[in-house]
Amino acid sequence: MAAAQGRLSDGAGGMDEAKDTEKDRREADTAPLPFRAAVDALKAARLRPQIEVEPTPPPRRLAPYTYALEAAVVDGDQDLADGRLVLLHDPAGHDAWQGTFRLVTLVRAELESEMAADPLLPEVCWSWLTGALQTRGLTYGEPSGTVTRASSHHFGGLSARPAASQIEIRASWTPREALGGVPDTAAHLASWCDLLAQVAGLPPAGPGDASVVTLPQRRGPQSR
C-alpha cells in the first residue's frame, strides 16, 4: 500500500518476509486468548470504504505480543493521508501503561503551507484524536503523544518542486479492558480511522458526526 511519503511498512521482503510470516503464525497460535481475541476484533472491523487497511510487520521489542496495521485514505489512485496502528500486549501488565494493552499510532498528511503555519494546529490535531475516542464512547487512559509540523524547500536541481508541508501525529493510549480482559479494539480502530479521515479532509462519515471539523486547505493528494 503506498503512503503519502512512501510505504510505511519497512519489511525487507523476499525470504525474510516469508520467515516473518511463519514466525507470526507460530506466535499467533501460542498467544494468550485476550490478545488473540483483540487481534480477531481488529481483523473483523468494518470501516468506511475510503480507508484501505492491511496488516504490516509489527515492532517486536515493544511488548511480548504485537500486531500492526497500516492504512491509507484513498481517493481513486491517490492517497490523502496514511498511518500505522500497533497493538501491544503484556500479560504481566506494564506500569507506564496502567494496563496490559497499549495502542500506538502514527498518522500523517500533506498540508498547505498556510495551514501548517497556524499556531493552533498541534492542539487541534491532538483534540481530533481524543475527540474521535470520546465520540465513540471509548474509555482509555495514559494518553501521550506529539504533533509535528515539517516543511521542505527544494534547491538546485530540485528547485522546480514546490515547497511541501506535512503534519504528523504520534500517539499512544491504553484501551480499557472489558469482559475477559479484552478491550474493544474494533471500536478503537474505527476511532483511529475517524482521525485519519479528519486529517485527510474527508467529510463526516455519518449524521452523528456533523460537528466534526475537517482539515481545510489540505495539499492535493499524493500519487500512489
N, C-alpha and C positions, 0 to 999 in steps of 0.2 A: 504494500500500500504506500503510495507516495505521500509525502508530508509537505507542508508549506515551505520548509527549508531542507528537504531531503528526508529519506526514510528514517523514522525514529529507531526502529529496531537495529541492533548492531551485531547480529549473528554473522558468523563468517560464511555460513552456507556449506554446501557440499557434505563431505564425510563428517565434519564437526557438527553440523546441524542434525544429521541423522543420529549421531551419538547422543546429542542433547535431547532429541525427541524420545529416544529409547529410555534415557535416564528419567525424563519427565514421567513416562508411563509407569516405570517401576516405583517412583516416588508417589505417584497418584494412588497406586494400589495399596501402599502402606501408610498413607497419610491418615491422621485422625479423622473420625467421622465428621466433627464440626467443620473442619477445613474442607473436606470433600463436599459437604452439603453447601457451603458457601460458594465454592467454585461452580458447582452444578447450577446454583441460582444465577450466577453471572452468565453462564452459557445459555440459560433459558430465557433471559430477559428480553422483552420486546421493546425496541427502540424506534425512534422516528426514522423514516426511510432515508433522510438526507445524511445520516451518520453511518459510516461504514466502520465496523468493529471487527477485529480479528486478534487471536492470541499472538503473543510475541515472547521470545525467551525472557524469563524474569531474572532479576538480580538474585544471586544465590547466597550472598553474605549478610543480608539484612535480617533474616529470620530463618528458623528451621524449615518453614514451609512457605513457598511463594508462588504466586500466579500473576500473570501480567497480560494486559490487553493494550493494543494501540488502536487509535481511531482517527478518522478524518471526516470533516464536514465537507460533503461533496456536492458540487453543482455541475452537472454534466460530467465533463472530463477534467474539471478543475477542483482544487482543494481550497477551501476558505479558511480553515483552521485545522490543527491537529493536536494530538495529545496522547499521553500514556497513563494508564491507571494500574497500580500494582497493589495486590492484596498480600499482606504479610500475616503470618500466624505463628505464635509461640505458645504452645500448650501450657508452659510453665508461667506464663504471664510476663509482662515487661513493665518495670517501674515507670519509665518515661511515657509509655502508652496509657497506663492505668487500665489495662485490659489485655486480652490475648490476641486481638486482631488489630490491624492498622491498615489504613488506606493511604497510599502515597501517589501523588499525581503531578504531571507536567502538562500544561496547556499553553499553546502559543498561536499567534496570528499576526498577520501583517497589518499595519496601520498607516493612515495618512500622517504625515509629519506634524500637521497642526494638532491632530488629536493626541499624538504621542506627547506633545508639549504641555498638555493640560495638567496642571499641578495636582488635580484631584483624581487623576486616572488610577493610580495604585489603590486608593481607598475604595473607589467604585468597583474595580475588578475584584478586590477581596470580598466586598459585600455581595457580589454576584455568586461567589462560592457559598458563603454562609446562607445567603438567601435561597439558593437552589435547594440546600438541605432542609431548611426550615419550611419551605413551601410544600414539600412532600411529607412534612410532619416527622422527620427523622431526628432521633436523639443521637448525640455524638459528644465526644469530649476531647480535651487536649489538642485543639486545633493550632497549627503553626504553619508558617509559610512566608514566601517572599513574592513580590510583584516587581518585575524588572522591565524597564524600557531600554531598548537599544536602537541606535541609529547607525546606518552605514553610508559613507560617502565614498565615491569612486574617483580615482585619479589616473592620469597617464592613459594607458591603453584601455582602461575601463571607464574613462570619463564620460562616455556616451550613456552609461547606465544611470537611471535616475536614483536619487537618494532613497533609501528604504528605512522604515522604522518597524519595530516589532515589539509586541507585548508578550511577556512570558510569565505564567503563574506556576509557581512550585508550592505545593502544599501537602500536608498530611493531617489526618484526624483519626480518632478512634471510634469506629461504629459500635454503638451499644448492642450487647448481645441479647437475644430474645430466648425463646424456649429452646432447650437443648444446647445452649451456649453458642448459637449461630446468629450472627447479625443479618439483617435484611439487605444482603449485598446487591440484589437486583434493584431495589429502590435507590441505593446509593449510586449504582451505576447509572440509573436513569437521571438522578440529580446531576451527576458529573456530565452527562450528555447535555443536560439543560445549560450547564455552564459553557460547554463547547459551542452550543448553538448561539448563546448570547455573544460570546467573543467573536463568532463568525458573522454576527449581524443578522441572523435569521429572525423572522417574526416569531411571536409566541406560538407554541405547539397547540394550545387549546384555549377555550374561553376562560378557563380558570387562571390563565397566565396573562391576563390583559394588562396588569400593572408592570410587567417586565419592561425594562428599558434596555434596548439593544445598542450595540456599539455603532455610533454614527461615523461617517467619513472613513469607513474601512478601506484600505488599499484594495485594488482589484484582485480577484482570485488568482492563485498561482497555478500554472500548468502542471498537470500530473506527469 
